[in-house]
């Protein structure tokens, strides 16, 4: 019995990486009978049934540590959120909404801010960006034109082990960043997308690509992001900072609004321990969820 990781799934076939070789595998009937379905990123136990043609049979799927939908990838070590600081301008609301979602799923975020070379000396955007660092996030200020830049080298070092999944707003430079890291893999994906007349969106399926000792996955870009399958109480626990303070709130069901009595998050905002702009975006998220709930009733 061998243990490998699924890099991609095409129809009923899973492509399993084991010792630098990829095996085309089908899941055995007993897996389907358990209503299990392999997913990209799954660790599986499989048997080699044709060594010459690298074919195998999946016997079992190991328990998943986590799962990201849209697209479906499992056992993720970190989610790299790509956000531009210019062209388009920094959009903290969409970033913070996705950040809340990622942390709600108990996934580790890395924040990569692109196009920093387009900022002028008078621009205050970097001051805003660096506030994420103050509350414990790893941030990287990337100039995609200079691969020898120290910040770029620090960034790619973070991707050399584990499973990283890239996501970000359309036009933020996600594809450019990925093409700098693994040119052949993502350029090939882009060529396939153009051949299928799918425009600039390069992601056509869930796939993990090898990079050094790690794996990197791409997700489709988005122009906006809507929180789904999450309620107000879950959102109140979503940010890691909120989770660390939740027991300090006077009431267990505190959702950290300006009307909340004895709220530890409000105090953190007032004392500048937590950034005001992220809190303001959080309140906008709450209003969106309230609107969604109202629409469901009518």
C-alpha positions as CSV (number, residue, x, y, z in Angstrom):
1,X,0.0,0.0,0.0
2,X,1.3,3.4,-1.0
3,X,0.3,6.9,0.4
4,X,0.1,9.9,-1.9
5,X,-1.6,13.2,-2.5
6,X,-4.2,14.0,-5.2
7,X,-2.9,16.8,-7.5
8,X,-6.0,17.0,-9.7
9,X,-9.2,15.1,-10.6
10,X,-10.4,14.7,-14.2
11,X,-13.7,12.8,-14.5
12,X,-13.4,9.7,-12.4
13,X,-9.6,9.7,-12.4
14,X,-7.5,11.1,-9.6
15,X,-3.8,11.9,-10.3
16,X,-1.8,10.9,-7.3
17,X,1.7,12.1,-6.5
18,X,3.9,9.5,-4.9
19,X,7.7,9.7,-4.8
20,X,8.1,12.2,-7.7
21,X,5.8,10.1,-9.9
22,X,2.1,10.7,-10.7
23,X,-0.3,7.8,-10.9
24,X,-3.6,7.8,-12.6
25,X,-6.0,6.2,-10.1
26,X,-9.7,5.2,-9.8
27,X,-11.4,5.0,-6.4
28,X,-12.5,1.5,-5.4
29,X,-16.2,0.7,-5.2
30,X,-16.2,0.6,-1.3
31,X,-15.2,4.3,-1.3
32,X,-18.2,5.2,-3.4
33,X,-20.5,3.1,-1.3
34,X,-19.5,5.2,1.7
35,X,-20.6,8.3,-0.2
36,X,-17.0,9.5,-0.3
37,X,-15.6,11.3,-3.2
38,X,-11.9,12.1,-3.7
39,X,-10.9,15.8,-3.7
40,X,-7.8,17.7,-4.8
41,X,-5.4,17.7,-1.9
42,X,-6.7,14.4,-0.4
43,X,-4.1,12.1,1.1
44,X,-5.0,8.6,-0.1
45,X,-3.8,5.1,0.3
46,X,-3.6,3.3,-3.1
47,X,-2.3,0.2,-4.8
48,X,-0.2,0.2,-7.9
49,X,-1.9,-2.0,-10.5
50,X,0.3,-1.1,-13.5
51,X,3.8,0.0,-12.7
52,X,4.8,0.5,-16.4
53,X,1.9,2.8,-17.2
54,X,1.7,4.4,-13.7
55,X,-1.9,3.3,-12.9
56,X,-3.4,2.6,-9.5
57,X,-6.5,2.0,-7.4
58,X,-7.4,4.2,-4.4
59,X,-8.2,2.0,-1.4
60,X,-9.0,4.7,1.2
61,X,-9.1,8.4,1.8
62,X,-7.4,9.8,5.0
63,X,-9.3,12.2,7.3
64,X,-9.3,15.8,6.0
65,X,-7.8,18.6,8.1
66,X,-9.8,21.3,6.4
67,X,-11.6,22.2,3.2
68,X,-12.0,25.2,0.9
69,X,-14.9,25.5,-1.4
70,X,-15.0,27.6,-4.7
71,X,-13.0,25.6,-5.8
72,X,-12.8,22.5,-3.7
73,X,-9.3,21.9,-2.3
74,X,-8.6,20.1,1.0
75,X,-5.8,19.8,3.5
76,X,-4.6,23.4,2.9
77,X,-1.7,24.8,5.0
78,X,-2.1,28.4,3.9
79,X,-4.3,30.6,1.7
80,X,-2.4,33.4,-0.1
81,X,-4.7,36.4,-0.6
82,X,-3.5,38.6,-3.4
83,X,-4.5,42.2,-3.2
84,X,-3.4,45.1,-5.4
85,X,-2.5,48.5,-3.8
86,X,-2.9,50.3,-7.2
87,X,-4.7,49.7,-10.5
88,X,-7.1,48.7,-9.0
89,X,-6.8,50.7,-5.8
90,X,-6.6,48.9,-2.4
91,X,-10.1,47.4,-1.6
92,X,-10.0,46.6,2.1
93,X,-13.7,45.5,2.3
94,X,-13.3,42.6,-0.2
95,X,-10.0,41.7,1.4
96,X,-11.3,41.7,4.9
97,X,-14.4,39.8,4.0
98,X,-12.4,37.0,2.4
99,X,-10.0,37.2,5.4
100,X,-12.9,36.6,7.8
101,X,-14.1,33.7,5.7
102,X,-10.6,32.1,5.5
103,X,-10.1,32.4,9.3
104,X,-13.6,31.2,10.0
105,X,-12.5,28.0,8.2
106,X,-9.5,27.9,10.5
107,X,-7.1,28.3,7.6
108,X,-3.9,30.4,7.8
109,X,-3.8,33.5,5.6
110,X,-0.8,35.1,4.0
111,X,-1.4,38.6,2.7
112,X,0.4,39.6,-0.5
113,X,0.0,43.1,-1.7
114,X,1.0,43.7,-5.3
115,X,2.0,46.6,-7.6
116,X,3.7,48.5,-4.7
117,X,6.0,50.0,-7.4
118,X,3.1,52.1,-8.7
119,X,2.7,54.0,-5.4
120,X,4.1,57.5,-4.9
121,X,6.0,58.7,-1.9
122,X,3.0,60.6,-0.7
123,X,0.6,57.7,-0.9
124,X,-0.7,56.5,2.5
125,X,-1.7,53.0,1.3
126,X,1.4,51.3,2.8
127,X,0.5,52.7,6.2
128,X,-2.9,51.1,6.0
129,X,-1.4,47.8,4.8
130,X,1.1,47.6,7.6
131,X,-1.7,47.7,10.2
132,X,-2.4,44.1,9.2
133,X,1.1,43.2,10.4
134,X,0.4,44.9,13.8
135,X,-2.5,42.5,14.5
136,X,-0.5,39.4,13.6
137,X,-0.8,38.8,9.9
138,X,2.2,38.0,7.7
139,X,2.2,40.6,4.9
140,X,4.4,40.8,1.8
141,X,4.8,44.0,-0.4
142,X,5.4,42.6,-3.8
143,X,6.9,44.3,-6.9
144,X,6.2,41.8,-9.6
145,X,8.7,43.4,-11.9
146,X,11.7,42.6,-9.7
147,X,12.1,38.9,-8.8
148,X,15.4,39.6,-7.0
149,X,13.7,41.9,-4.5
150,X,14.2,40.9,-0.9
151,X,10.5,41.0,-0.1
152,X,9.9,38.7,-3.1
153,X,12.5,36.2,-1.9
154,X,10.9,36.2,1.6
155,X,7.5,35.6,0.0
156,X,8.5,32.6,-2.3
157,X,10.4,31.0,0.6
158,X,7.0,30.7,2.4
159,X,5.7,28.6,-0.5
160,X,8.4,26.0,-0.6
161,X,6.7,23.6,1.8
162,X,3.2,22.6,2.4
163,X,0.0,23.2,0.4
164,X,-0.6,26.9,-0.6
165,X,-3.7,28.1,-2.4
166,X,-3.8,31.5,-4.2
167,X,-6.9,33.6,-4.4
168,X,-7.6,37.3,-4.9
169,X,-9.6,39.9,-6.7
170,X,-9.7,40.1,-10.5
171,X,-6.9,42.3,-11.8
172,X,-4.9,42.2,-8.5
173,X,-2.0,40.4,-10.2
174,X,-2.6,36.9,-9.0
175,X,-1.8,35.3,-12.4
176,X,1.3,37.5,-12.9
177,X,2.5,36.4,-9.4
178,X,1.9,32.7,-10.1
179,X,3.6,32.9,-13.5
180,X,6.7,34.3,-11.8
181,X,6.8,31.4,-9.4
182,X,5.9,28.5,-11.8
183,X,6.0,29.8,-15.3
184,X,5.6,26.6,-17.3
185,X,2.6,25.3,-15.3
186,X,0.5,28.4,-15.2
187,X,1.4,29.6,-18.7
188,X,0.2,26.2,-19.9
189,X,-3.1,26.6,-18.0
190,X,-3.6,30.0,-19.6
191,X,-3.0,28.6,-23.1
192,X,-5.7,25.9,-22.4
193,X,-8.1,28.6,-21.2
194,X,-7.6,30.7,-24.3
195,X,-8.0,27.7,-26.5
196,X,-11.3,27.0,-24.8
197,X,-12.3,30.7,-25.4
198,X,-12.5,31.4,-21.7
199,X,-10.8,34.8,-21.8
200,X,-8.3,36.0,-19.2
201,X,-9.5,33.7,-16.4
202,X,-6.7,31.1,-16.3
203,X,-8.2,28.6,-13.8
204,X,-10.3,25.9,-15.4
205,X,-10.1,23.1,-12.8
206,X,-8.7,22.3,-9.4
207,X,-5.1,21.5,-9.6
208,X,-2.0,21.5,-7.4
209,X,1.4,22.3,-9.0
210,X,4.7,21.3,-7.5
211,X,7.0,24.0,-6.4
212,X,10.2,23.1,-4.5
213,X,9.0,20.8,-1.7
214,X,5.6,22.4,-1.7
215,X,2.4,22.4,-3.7
216,X,0.5,25.5,-5.1
217,X,-3.1,25.7,-6.2
218,X,-4.9,28.5,-8.0
219,X,-8.5,29.6,-7.7
220,X,-10.6,31.8,-10.0
221,X,-10.3,35.6,-9.5
222,X,-13.4,37.4,-8.1
223,X,-14.6,40.9,-8.5
224,X,-16.7,40.7,-5.3
225,X,-17.1,38.1,-2.6
226,X,-20.3,37.2,-0.8
227,X,-20.3,35.5,2.6
228,X,-22.4,32.3,2.6
229,X,-23.1,29.5,5.1
230,X,-22.1,31.8,7.9
231,X,-24.2,33.7,10.5
232,X,-23.6,36.7,12.6
233,X,-22.4,34.8,15.6
234,X,-19.9,32.8,13.5
235,X,-18.7,36.1,11.9
236,X,-18.2,37.5,15.4
237,X,-15.7,34.7,16.0
238,X,-14.1,34.7,12.5
239,X,-11.1,36.9,12.7
240,X,-8.3,35.4,14.7
241,X,-8.0,38.6,16.8
242,X,-11.7,38.4,17.6
243,X,-11.4,34.8,18.7
244,X,-8.6,35.7,21.0
245,X,-10.7,38.4,22.7
246,X,-14.1,36.7,22.7
247,X,-13.9,35.5,26.3
248,X,-13.2,39.1,27.5
249,X,-16.6,40.3,26.2
250,X,-19.2,40.7,28.9
251,X,-21.8,38.6,27.0
252,X,-21.2,35.2,25.4
253,X,-23.3,36.2,22.3
254,X,-21.6,39.5,21.7
255,X,-21.4,40.4,18.0
256,X,-19.2,43.5,18.6
257,X,-21.5,46.3,17.4
258,X,-21.2,49.8,18.8
259,X,-24.2,49.1,21.0
260,X,-22.6,46.0,22.6
261,X,-22.1,46.4,26.4
262,X,-18.7,45.4,27.7
263,X,-17.3,44.4,24.3
264,X,-13.6,43.7,24.3
265,X,-13.4,44.3,20.5
266,X,-14.8,47.8,20.9
267,X,-12.3,48.5,23.6
268,X,-9.5,47.2,21.3
269,X,-10.6,49.6,18.6
270,X,-10.8,52.5,20.9
271,X,-7.3,51.9,22.2
272,X,-6.0,51.4,18.7
273,X,-5.0,47.8,19.4
274,X,-7.3,46.8,16.5
275,X,-7.5,48.9,13.3
276,X,-10.6,51.0,12.9
277,X,-10.9,50.4,9.2
278,X,-11.0,46.6,9.6
279,X,-13.7,47.0,12.3
280,X,-15.7,49.3,10.0
281,X,-15.5,46.7,7.3
282,X,-16.7,44.1,9.8
283,X,-19.8,46.2,10.6
284,X,-20.5,46.3,6.8
285,X,-20.3,42.5,6.7
286,X,-22.8,42.3,9.6
287,X,-25.2,44.5,7.7
288,X,-24.8,42.3,4.6
289,X,-25.6,39.2,6.6
290,X,-28.7,40.9,8.2
291,X,-29.9,41.9,4.7
292,X,-29.4,38.3,3.5
293,X,-31.5,37.0,6.5
294,X,-34.3,39.5,5.8
295,X,-34.4,38.5,2.1
296,X,-34.8,34.8,3.1
297,X,-37.9,35.7,5.2
298,X,-39.7,37.3,2.3
